[in-house]
Amino acid sequence: MTVCAIEMTTTAPFTISADGSYAARLAGDGEARYAERWTLAGPEPYAVPLPLAQPEEADSELLPLADGRVLIHRRVADRHAFALLYPTGAAAGPRTGELQLGGVDAEEGVRVFLLPPAPDGSGAFAVAASDTVSTLWQVAGCAFGPQRVARIPGRCSGGVWLDRTGRLLALDRELDGTVKAVAVDLGRDGEVSPLLQITEDSDDRLLLAEPDSGLLLIRSDAPGEPRLGWGVLGSSRPVRFPECLRLGNALPFAVQPGQALMPETCGVALWLPEGDIGLWRPADRRVLRLAAPAGWLGGAGMWSPQGRLHLPCTTTEAPCGIVGMNLPAPPPPPVHLDAPPPPPSSPRPVPLQQAPLAGRQERVSRA
């Protein structure tokens, strides 16, 4: 399952665990906010409130782990604290347990944010980004509180996992006035390698990656304005910017897993500027627009390998619900009767499935 943030620099208010079994969000409003965990693995979803004696702040971030605990990130003055919340049974009724994990100090101007759930389901990572350097921290799944993993020159945002092991992480790095997605190899002490460079001066961000198929969803201004595009991890073909994806600030939030070696058939769910949902796959030349279900927690969802999109919704009648949408059958594959095309003249993109990545100069090029 692939998870994307609502904005390119923040965690979505409804976050789904790496294996799709749990989710978490801040429920309530005003001065009564509290963490809420959803269980998604059973026959029907159900929610468990995780309130504490003091309400949570509106800017607190939540991230569910595969064991059912929920990581919370709170800002307290210039310190960013992390803790694990979990339900506990008691004679007086359910209560919330809290395990403090320590914190990270951050000076003024340094932004600290959680990354999407790590593929192993047990670790969690955060980035502390300043104008000149960004520090990657492991804040859960380590023995002695937050541990520094890497220091990356430039200001980083975003965050996309590129493999199923949690070794390769993509970040959007602003350096020398431009934004380029880079790959960070956690298996080689945070080694940084180029990932996207469509033109020298374009801003090239990675929004989503699907490791099974290698499908990448990209936003770049290389075509003359910010546009959605797609490419394939390790492919020699250039990034493409389909006209049907000219959708303003539309944001992809989920990609269909399990389509090994078939990126063109992967379903992609888009959050459209009007609040509707777009369904698309690279093999299509159009985006199917659908009205969002009532109470949809916008920007959140997950695909099944079979092509069904599951959307979390909350209404007065059904405070914890999942609405499903099916992806239409894919078009038949094209039949090529002519000779195969000549090798592309553009430079080969970075084959990220082949670690280590250091020293590679290859790029993903613009069509």
C-alpha positions, 0 to 999 in steps of 0.5 A, spaced: 500 500 500 502 506 498 500 512 502 501 520 500 500 526 504 495 531 503 500 537 502 507 535 499 510 537 506 505 535 511 502 528 513 495 527 512 490 528 517 488 521 516 494 516 515 494 509 514 499 504 516 504 501 511 500 494 511 493 497 511 491 494 518 490 501 522 489 508 521 489 514 525 487 521 525 485 527 530 478 527 532 474 532 535 475 540 535 476 546 538 479 544 545 477 537 545 482 534 540 484 527 541 487 521 537 483 516 534 485 509 531 481 505 526 482 498 525 481 496 518 483 489 518 477 486 520 470 484 517 468 491 519 472 498 521 471 500 528 474 506 531 478 506 538 478 513 541 485 515 545 484 521 549 489 523 554 487 528 560 490 534 556 487 535 549 491 535 543 493 541 539 491 542 532 498 541 529 499 534 532 501 529 527 499 521 528 502 515 525 499 508 526 504 502 526 503 495 524 502 493 532 496 497 533 500 503 537 499 510 534 505 515 534 504 522 536 508 528 534 507 534 539 511 541 539 512 544 545 516 550 545 522 549 541 522 541 542 518 536 538 516 530 543 514 523 540 510 518 544 506 512 543 499 511 544 495 505 545 488 502 548 489 499 555 483 495 558 481 497 565 476 496 570 473 503 569 473 502 562 478 503 556 484 508 557 489 510 553 497 508 555 502 513 553 510 511 552 514 517 551 520 516 546 524 522 547 524 528 543 528 533 538 530 540 539 529 545 533 531 552 533 526 557 530 525 556 522 526 549 523 520 545 521 519 538 524 515 533 520 513 526 520 514 521 514 509 516 511 509 510 515 515 506 514 514 499 510 516 495 516 510 497 520 515 498 526 519 504 525 517 511 524 522 517 521 521 525 522 525 530 518 528 537 521 529 541 515 532 548 516 534 553 510 541 550 509 541 542 512 535 537 513 536 532 519 533 525 518 531 522 525 528 515 527 523 516 532 520 509 533 523 502 533 530 504 535 532 502 542 534 509 545 530 515 543 530 519 537 536 517 533 540 521 527 540 517 521 542 522 516 544 530 515 542 532 508 544 539 505 538 543 503 531 544 505 527 537 505 520 536 504 515 531 502 517 523 503 516 517 499 518 510 500 521 507 494 522 499 496 518 494 501 524 494 505 525 501 508 532 502 505 531 507 500 527 514 501 526 519 496 525 527 499 524 533 495 530 537 496 531 545 495 538 547 494 541 553 490 534 555 488 531 549 485 527 543 488 529 536 486 527 529 488 533 525 491 534 518 494 537 517 501 540 510 502 539 508 509 543 502 508 549 506 507 549 511 512 544 516 509 548 516 502 544 521 497 543 520 490 540 524 484 533 521 483 529 527 478 532 532 474 528 533 468 531 540 466 537 544 470 532 549 473 526 545 473 522 544 480 521 536 480 518 533 486 516 526 487 509 525 490 508 517 490 512 511 488 509 504 487 515 499 489 511 493 485 510 496 479 516 501 479 510 507 477 512 514 479 507 520 480 511 526 479 510 534 479 514 538 475 514 545 472 519 543 466 513 543 461 512 550 463 507 550 468 507 545 474 504 539 471 503 532 474 507 526 470 509 519 471 515 515 470 517 508 471 523 507 476 529 504 473 526 505 466 530 508 460 523 512 458 522 519 459 517 522 464 511 523 461 506 529 462 499 526 459 494 532 457 488 528 461 492 530 468 492 537 466 488 538 473 491 544 476 492 542 483 490 535 483 494 531 488 495 523 487 494 520 494 494 512 492 496 507 487 494 500 486 499 495 489 501 488 486 502 490 479 509 487 478 512 489 472 506 493 469 506 500 471 501 502 465 495 498 469 496 501 476 490 504 478 491 511 481 487 515 485 487 523 485 484 528 489 481 533 485 481 541 486 473 541 486 473 535 492 471 530 487 475 523 486 479 522 479 481 515 477 486 514 472 491 509 470 497 510 465 494 506 460 488 510 459 487 517 456 482 520 460 481 521 468 474 518 470 471 523 475 467 521 481 463 524 486 466 523 493 462 519 498 459 523 504 464 524 509 470 522 506 476 524 509 479 527 503 486 525 501 486 518 504 485 512 501 488 505 499 487 500 493 487 493 493 491 489 488 485 487 485 483 494 483 478 496 489 479 503 492 477 504 499 476 510 502 475 512 509 468 516 511 465 519 517 458 521 518 453 522 524 450 515 522 456 512 520 462 515 524 467 510 522 466 507 515 469 505 508 466 506 502 469 502 496 470 504 488 472 499 483 477 501 477 474 500 470 477 494 466 483 496 463 484 497 456 487 491 451 494 492 451 496 495 444 499 490 438 505 492 435 506 490 428 512 494 426 519 494 428 521 496 435 523 503 436 530 505 436 534 506 443 532 512 446 537 518 446 535 521 453 540 519 459 538 513 463 534 515 469 537 512 476 535 505 477 534 505 484 532 498 485 540 497 484 543 499 491 548 503 492 546 509 488 552 513 490 556 516 484 550 515 479 549 521 474 543 518 470 537 522 470 530 522 469 529 526 462 523 530 460 519 527 454 
